[in-house]
Amino acid sequence: MANHMNAAKHGQGKSLFGGAMIIAGTTVGAGMFSLPVVGAGMWFGYSMLMLVAVWFCMLMSGLLLLEANLHFEPGASFDTLTRHTLGRFWRIVNGLSIAFVLYILTYAYISGGGSIVNHSLGTLGLSLPQSVAGLVFALVLALVVLISTQAVDRITSIMLGGMVLSFFLAIGNLLLEIDMQKLIEPDGEASYLPYLFAAIPFGLASFGYHGNVPSLVKYYGKDPGTIVKAICLGTCIALVIYSCWLVATMGNIPRSIFADIIAKGGNMGVLVAALSEVISSAWLNNMLTLFANLAVASSFLGVTLGLFDYLADLFDFDDSRKGRLKTAAVTFIPPTVLGLLFPNGFLMAIGFAALAATIWAVIVPALLAYKVRKLSPDYDGFKVPGGTPLIILVVLFGFITASCHLLAMADILPVYG
Ligand SMILES: N[C@@H](Cc1ccccc1)C(=O)O
């Protein structure tokens, strides 16, 4: 949901709340649906520990990016920051990793969207092949992006409202029904901690919002006090939502059932179907399904709008009808074709998004801050506390997460299920 910037810009006051909602809106997305599935191996306690640690590192990398950004005029893009501070090589690596994350997330959303649309149709007694459901999901939403940015803005604002309501109704009820024993004394195999490592990349993807930092600087101007608070509050909101989500899922679905969910591909629809089984009321069930649909659809709109603008700029396609059609073709055709060929790659795609995000959302921000501190040692504006040790910690976090993903892919780290 990267586009609430525009929605907020039309607003009257530049309140702290608006900025926090922009960050929370971008952060909370499909990554959330991977958390209970990849966290099932280590279960609740370690999942919470991992979430808090990843939240801290992702918050710090966002603040380091802000620090570097404040050395430039408001409006400077991520690309401008890397070009002026780190040079050509990093500019290219950064640009490629951003484009890769946007593309693969679009594919993840088509896969997750197809799966959840299919689950929703199932409750109505209809059925479609999942790849076709993904195609319908992508076509409808791509049309919104093709129409205009304003269309995306309006629709995502409505979706955000619907998401908040449906989340609290459905999850609130699940939270009331949790079984403490499931949370604290899970069933299934007796090994937990070894599964933590393969889950870290999914935590990282779930806390990604960094593309919005330059937009916040443009929106608020050089007002570090408010921007820092907006980033802290926005990521805290995401942390609270994810914690409630873990309690609601792990407190209701036994750990052994998660092994079945994973065996069925671990896609969004399978998880929501397992949750639906424990919700007694049909109405609350609909709220949960509505929430899942809105969450993935609004993330799809935000991410593809970012990709759309990025590609239009890259290929120099204009804003005429023909130009937008060309941009839409390069934006949507590759991930949609991938979605038709591999309808169930949701988890795999979130993992690869995390791998590429370690570059631009973690390592590059740390390097940028290191470099601007070297270039202007007398600068007395906003500085993230912790000095070079904090920068080293953030870079290490990036390397460890990338290594975890690669080692898990190579079957060297254990993956539950
Ligand atoms: N946090 C987003 C994904 C994302 C990653 C990186 C940057 C922006 C967004 C989600 O959970 O869907």
The ligand as an ORCA input file, in Angstrom:
! r2SCAN-3c Opt
* xyz 0 1
  N       5.540     -5.196      4.106
  C       4.864     -5.518      2.884
  C       5.808     -5.876      1.778
  C       6.852     -4.832      1.492
  C       8.196     -5.182      1.523
  C       9.179     -4.262      1.256
  C       8.815     -2.947      0.985
  C       7.463     -2.595      0.920
  C       6.493     -3.545      1.173
  C       3.899     -6.686      3.076
  O       3.838     -7.285      4.128
  O       3.190     -7.048      2.176
*
